[in-house]
Amino acid sequence: MRALEAERQSLVSILSILRANGSATRLDLEREAHLGRAVVADRLATLSGFGLVEEGGTGRSIGGRAPRLVRFRAEAGRLLVANLDGSTIGIGLADLSGRLLIEHYEGIETNPAGHVLFDRLAALFQWALADSPAPLWGFALGVPGAVDFGAEAELAVPRFTTFPSWNEARLVERLALRFHASAFVRSAVQTATLGETTTLAPEQGAQMLFVHLGTSIEAGIVADGRLLRGAQGIAGQIGHVYAGNEHMLVCGCGNVGCLQTVAGCTAVAAEGRRAAEDGRSPALAATLARTGAVEIADIGTAARLGDPFSADLLAKAGQAIGTVLASLVNLLNPATLVVGGDLAETGDICLAAIREGVYRHAHPLASRDLTIARSRMGRSAGLVGAASIVARELFAPGFVEDWITTGTPLLHPRTIVSLAQSKRSVDGDS
């Protein structure tokens, strides 16, 4: 038993070093893993047999023959990812390093029924895998709103708090059974947050806030390099922070005066339409007459073209958001604050107002060195972050130890139990 445990630990150690560095010489592995030459040779033979590593290429010579390099074969498996954001669905295919190989986006009806979403996701996933030479190891979904993991997060299927019909349709369970792989579900803002960290310097990404400004307003929080999810996995729901205003609209959560009823895209677009109808904005009135609608992008365009109402509307939304974010800056003291989503893409007026709100209301020490910037990744952030989540979970030390001797996480006991539970759930609905 001890010999098997030692074998597992040494396999995990070598694989972790290669994943972190991409490649290493055998001597490097011996030094970093604190293992003898014979043990390293044996473990590399095992990992090579599983297709997880291969030897090739040469390292830097320090005299004599250049050493051979051993590299992690990220192409040994595939990861499927999807990100759902309002009326858009994005899917991707990644290798085991989390690098996206395929990226695809398309429109979908707002708040689709669970069975409709399953059919489309299944078709897109099948398309992405069609020419893949490697097996699927796992998939991740980034979904709007909060995700409730319940009391047993490791085995329980997460519940969608915003779209109960997806629970009723057994969306996650049916996808897991269709593709015979582990499912990982996070809120879309959490996947986007992790994606955004890949573009930042380590010291910037380790203490970071990402704020998604869409129909909902949500924040992803990274502290000391770790994504904070909270006790129920819903940390960052700042759209439901009270931002009292003269209208005091009722939010979908049941409360009144929530930030997203003031500054969410739906609220801003609705005010823009009212202005088009009552004559406060000739520019938006022309848009309404031409297209029959006023969208958040239309307001951004009108503001950039000099429409005073649109510019003022975006500035007020930005100031409301910045005032709320100032409290988060005081609480968390991030190095970087990144804003993304449709409202952030309207232009510089909203971003400038957010900056003004933060700098006016945050403590000077908390905001002195704070960087506030628009997302550089755009919609790719969610897919990149989702891929990183699957890769991290599959290779987490406590998880990889239980599948490393089989060469695939598909034979991990937790995966087997989870798929069995999914089958019982789906069969029970038949």
C-alpha positions in Angstrom: 0.0 0.0 0.0 2.8 2.4 0.9 4.6 1.5 -2.4 1.5 2.4 -4.4 1.0 5.6 -2.5 4.7 6.5 -3.1 4.3 5.7 -6.8 1.2 8.0 -7.0 2.9 10.8 -5.3 6.0 10.6 -7.5 3.9 10.4 -10.7 1.9 13.5 -9.6 5.1 15.4 -8.7 6.7 14.8 -12.0 3.6 15.5 -14.0 3.0 18.8 -12.0 6.6 19.9 -12.7 6.2 19.3 -16.4 2.8 21.0 -16.6 4.1 24.1 -14.8 7.3 24.4 -16.9 6.1 22.8 -20.2 9.3 20.8 -20.4 12.3 19.7 -18.3 15.4 17.5 -18.5 15.5 14.3 -16.5 18.1 15.9 -14.2 15.8 18.8 -13.6 13.0 16.4 -12.6 15.3 14.5 -10.3 16.3 17.7 -8.5 12.9 19.3 -8.3 11.0 16.1 -7.4 13.8 14.9 -5.1 13.7 11.5 -6.7 16.5 9.1 -7.9 17.4 8.5 -11.5 15.9 5.1 -11.6 12.6 6.3 -10.1 12.3 9.2 -12.5 13.0 6.8 -15.5 10.3 4.4 -14.3 7.7 7.1 -13.7 8.4 8.7 -17.1 8.0 5.4 -18.7 4.6 5.1 -17.0 3.5 8.6 -18.0 4.8 8.1 -21.5 2.7 4.9 -21.8 -0.4 6.9 -20.9 0.5 9.4 -23.6 0.9 12.2 -21.0 4.6 13.0 -21.7 7.1 12.5 -24.4 10.8 13.0 -24.8 12.1 15.1 -27.6 14.2 18.2 -28.3 17.3 19.2 -26.4 18.0 21.5 -23.5 20.9 23.8 -23.0 24.3 22.1 -22.8 26.7 23.0 -20.0 29.5 21.0 -21.5 29.2 17.7 -23.4 26.1 16.3 -25.0 23.0 18.5 -24.7 20.4 16.9 -22.4 17.1 15.6 -23.9 13.9 17.4 -22.8 10.7 15.7 -21.6 7.5 17.7 -22.2 3.9 17.5 -21.0 1.6 16.4 -23.9 -1.2 18.9 -23.6 -2.6 17.4 -26.8 -3.3 14.1 -25.0 -6.8 15.2 -24.1 -9.4 17.8 -24.9 -11.6 20.1 -22.8 -15.0 21.5 -23.9 -16.1 24.9 -22.6 -19.2 27.0 -23.1 -20.1 30.5 -21.9 -23.6 31.8 -21.8 -24.2 35.5 -21.6 -27.7 36.9 -22.2 -28.5 36.2 -25.8 -25.1 34.9 -26.8 -23.6 31.4 -26.6 -19.9 30.8 -27.0 -18.2 27.4 -27.1 -14.6 26.4 -27.3 -12.3 23.4 -27.5 -9.1 23.5 -25.5 -6.1 21.2 -24.9 -5.0 20.1 -21.4 -3.1 23.3 -20.8 -6.3 25.3 -21.3 -5.2 26.8 -24.6 -8.2 27.4 -26.9 -8.1 25.5 -30.2 -11.6 26.4 -31.4 -13.7 29.4 -30.5 -17.3 29.9 -31.8 -20.0 32.4 -30.9 -23.6 32.7 -32.0 -26.9 34.3 -30.9 -29.5 32.4 -29.0 -33.0 33.3 -27.8 -33.0 35.2 -24.5 -33.6 32.8 -21.5 -33.8 29.7 -23.6 -35.7 26.7 -22.3 -33.5 23.9 -20.8 -34.2 21.4 -23.6 -33.5 24.0 -26.3 -30.2 24.9 -24.7 -29.2 21.3 -24.3 -29.9 20.5 -28.0 -27.8 23.4 -29.2 -24.9 22.9 -26.8 -24.8 19.2 -27.6 -24.7 19.9 -31.3 -22.0 22.5 -30.9 -19.9 20.3 -28.7 -20.2 17.5 -31.2 -19.1 19.8 -33.9 -16.1 21.0 -31.9 -15.1 17.4 -31.2 -15.7 16.1 -34.8 -12.0 16.2 -35.9 -10.4 15.9 -32.5 -7.8 13.1 -32.4 -7.8 13.1 -28.6 -10.4 12.0 -26.0 -12.6 14.5 -24.1 -11.5 14.7 -20.4 -14.1 17.2 -19.1 -16.2 20.2 -19.8 -17.1 23.5 -18.1 -20.1 25.8 -18.4 -20.0 29.5 -17.5 -23.6 30.6 -16.8 -25.4 33.9 -16.1 -26.2 34.7 -12.5 -25.4 32.7 -9.3 -24.7 29.0 -9.2 -25.8 27.1 -6.0 -23.6 24.1 -5.2 -25.6 22.9 -2.3 -24.0 21.2 0.7 -22.0 18.6 -1.2 -20.2 20.6 -3.8 -17.9 17.8 -5.0 -20.7 15.4 -6.1 -23.9 17.4 -6.2 -25.0 18.9 -9.5 -25.0 22.7 -9.2 -28.4 24.4 -9.4 -29.0 27.4 -11.7 -30.7 30.1 -9.6 -31.5 32.3 -12.5 -32.9 29.7 -14.9 -34.8 27.0 -13.0 -35.9 25.4 -16.3 -32.3 24.4 -16.9 -32.5 22.4 -13.6 -35.8 20.8 -14.7 -34.3 19.8 -18.0 -31.3 18.2 -16.2 -29.0 20.2 -18.4 -25.7 19.4 -16.7 -26.6 15.7 -16.1 -27.6 15.1 -19.7 -24.5 16.8 -21.1 -22.3 14.7 -18.8 -24.0 11.5 -20.0 -23.9 12.5 -23.6 -20.2 13.2 -23.6 -19.2 10.9 -20.7 -17.1 13.4 -18.9 -17.0 15.4 -15.6 -18.9 18.7 -15.6 -17.7 21.9 -13.9 -20.1 24.8 -13.6 -19.3 28.3 -12.6 -20.9 31.7 -12.9 -20.0 33.4 -16.2 -18.3 36.3 -14.3 -16.1 33.8 -12.5 -14.9 32.2 -15.7 -14.3 35.6 -17.3 -12.4 36.7 -14.2 -10.0 33.8 -14.5 -9.6 34.5 -18.2 -8.7 38.1 -17.6 -6.0 37.2 -15.1 -4.1 35.5 -18.0 -3.5 38.9 -19.6 -2.1 40.5 -16.5 1.3 40.5 -14.8 1.3 38.2 -11.8 1.4 41.0 -9.2 -1.6 42.6 -11.0 -3.7 39.5 -11.5 -3.1 38.2 -7.9 -5.2 41.1 -6.4 -7.9 41.8 -8.9 -11.6 42.7 -9.5 -13.3 42.0 -12.7 -16.7 43.6 -13.2 -19.2 42.5 -15.8 -21.5 45.2 -16.9 -24.4 43.6 -18.8 -28.0 43.0 -18.1 -26.8 42.0 -14.7 -23.8 43.6 -12.9 -21.5 41.1 -11.2 -17.9 41.0 -9.9 -15.3 38.4 -9.9 -12.8 38.6 -7.0 -9.2 37.4 -7.0 -7.4 37.7 -3.7 -3.9 36.4 -3.2 -4.1 34.6 -6.5 -7.3 32.7 -5.6 -10.8 33.2 -7.0 -13.2 33.9 -4.1 -16.5 32.1 -4.7 -18.1 32.5 -1.3 -19.9 30.0 0.9 -22.6 29.3 -1.7 -20.5 30.2 -4.7 -22.3 33.5 -5.4 -19.7 36.0 -4.2 -19.7 39.2 -6.3 -23.4 39.8 -6.9 -22.9 43.6 -6.7 -25.8 44.3 -9.0 -28.0 43.7 -6.0 -26.2 46.2 -3.8 -28.6 49.0 -2.8 -28.2 52.1 -5.0 -31.2 54.1 -4.0 -32.7 56.4 -6.7 -35.8 58.4 -7.3 -37.5 55.6 -9.2 -36.8 52.8 -6.7 -37.6 50.0 -9.3 -38.2 46.5 -8.2 -35.4 44.1 -9.1 -35.8 40.5 -10.3 -34.4 39.5 -6.9 -37.5 41.0 -5.2 -35.7 44.0 -3.6 -36.0 47.6 -4.7 -33.2 50.0 -5.7 -30.6 47.4 -6.8 -27.7 48.8 -8.8 -28.6 46.9 -11.9 -32.1 48.5 -11.9 -30.2 51.8 -12.2 -27.1 51.0 -14.3 -27.6 47.5 -15.9 -27.9 47.4 -19.7 -31.6 46.6 -19.6 -32.3 49.7 -17.4 -30.0 52.0 -19.4 -31.5 50.8 -22.7 -35.1 51.2 -21.4 -34.3 54.8 -20.4 -32.8 55.4 -23.8 -36.0 54.2 -25.5 -38.1 56.4 -23.3 -35.9 59.4 -24.3 -36.4 58.4 -27.9 -40.2 58.3 -27.5 -40.6 61.6 -25.6 -38.2 63.6 -27.7 -35.3 64.1 -25.2 -32.9 62.5 -27.7 -33.4 63.1 -31.4 -30.5 60.8 -32.1 -32.1 57.8 -30.3 -35.5 58.8 -31.8 -33.9 58.3 -35.3 -32.5 55.0 -34.2 -35.9 53.8 -32.9 -37.6 54.9 -36.1 -35.1 53.1 -38.2 -34.7 49.8 -36.3 -37.7 49.7 -34.0 -35.5 49.3 -30.9 -32.9 51.1 -28.8 -30.0 48.9 -27.6 -27.1 49.7 -25.3 -24.8 49.8 -28.3 -27.0 52.4 -30.0 -26.7 54.7 -26.9 -22.9 54.3 -27.0 -22.8 55.2 -30.7 -25.1 58.3 -30.1 -22.9 59.4 -27.3 -19.7 59.2 -29.4 -21.4 61.2 -32.1 -22.2 64.0 -29.7 -25.8 63.3 -28.4 -25.9 65.0 -25.0 -28.6 62.9 -23.6 -26.8 59.6 -24.4 -23.6 60.9 -23.0 -25.3 62.0 -19.8 -27.1 58.7 -19.4 -23.9 56.7 -19.7 -22.1 59.0 -17.3 -24.8 58.6 -14.7 -24.7 54.8 -15.0 -20.9 54.9 -14.7 -21.0 57.1 -11.6 -23.5 54.8 -9.9 -21.3 51.8 -10.7 -18.1 53.6 -9.6 -19.7 54.6 -6.3 -20.5 51.0 -5.5 -17.2 49.7 -6.7 -15.4 52.2 -4.3 -16.7 50.2 -1.4 -15.2 47.0 -2.9 -11.9 48.8 -3.5 -11.9 49.9 0.2 -12.8 46.4 1.3 -10.4 44.3 -0.9 -7.7 46.8 -1.9 -7.1 45.3 -5.4 -4.2 46.2 -7.7 -6.4 46.0 -10.8 -10.0 46.7 -11.6 -11.1 45.4 -15.0 -14.5 46.2 -16.5 -16.1 44.3 -19.3 -19.5 43.6 -20.8 -21.7 45.6 -23.2 -21.9 48.7 -21.1 -18.1 48.9 -20.8 -17.9 48.6 -24.6 -20.0 51.8 -25.2 -16.8 53.9 -25.1 -14.8 56.1 -22.8 -17.6 58.1 -21.2 -18.9 55.3 -19.0 -15.4 54.2 -18.1 -14.3 57.7 -17.2 -17.4 58.0 -15.0 -16.6 54.7 -13.3 -13.1 55.9 -12.6 -14.4 59.2 -11.2 -16.8 57.4 -8.9 -14.1 55.1 -7.6 -11.5 57.8 -7.0 -14.0 60.1 -5.4 -15.4 57.6 -2.9 -12.5 55.2 -2.3 -9.9 55.7 0.4 -6.9 57.5 -1.1 -4.4 54.7 -0.2 -6.7 52.0 -1.7 -7.1 53.9 -5.0 -3.6 55.6 -5.2 -2.0 52.8 -7.3 -5.2 51.2 -8.5 -5.3 50.4 -12.3 -8.8 50.7 -13.8 -9.1 49.4 -17.3 -11.4 48.0 -19.9 -11.2 44.3 -20.7 -8.6 43.4 -23.3 -10.0 39.9 -23.9 -13.6 40.7 -24.6 -15.9 37.7 -24.9 -12.9 35.3 -25.1 -12.3 35.7 -21.4 -15.1 33.4 -20.4 -13.9 30.5 -22.5 -10.3 30.9 -21.5 -11.3 31.0 -17.9 -13.6 28.0 -18.2 -10.8 26.0 -19.8 -8.4 26.9 -17.0 -11.0 25.8 -14.4 -11.3 22.3 -16.0 -7.5 21.9 -16.3 -6.9 23.1 -12.8 -9.6 20.8 -11.3 -8.5 17.7 -13.2 -4.9 18.2 -12.2 -5.5 19.3 -8.6 -3.2 17.4 -6.3 -6.1 15.8 -4.3 -7.8 14.7 -7.5 -5.0 13.7 -9.8 -3.6 11.3 -7.2 -6.7 9.1 -7.6 -6.5 8.8 -11.4 -2.8 9.1 -12.2 -2.2 5.3 -12.1 -4.9 4.8 -14.7 -3.8 7.6 -17.0 -7.2 9.3 -17.3 -9.6 11.2 -15.0 -12.5 9.4 -16.7 -11.7 6.5 -14.4 -11.6 8.6 -11.3 -14.1 7.3 -8.6 -15.7 10.7 -8.3 -16.3 10.8 -12.1 -17.8 7.4 -12.1 -20.1 8.2 -9.1 -21.1 11.5 -10.6 -22.1 9.9 -14.0 -24.0 7.3 -12.2 -25.9 9.9 -10.2 -26.6 11.8 -13.4 -28.0 8.7 -15.0 -30.3 8.1 -12.1 -31.6 11.7 -12.3 -32.2 11.6 -16.0 -33.8 8.1 -15.9 -36.0 9.2 -13.0 -37.5 11.9 -15.2 -38.2 9.5 -18.0 
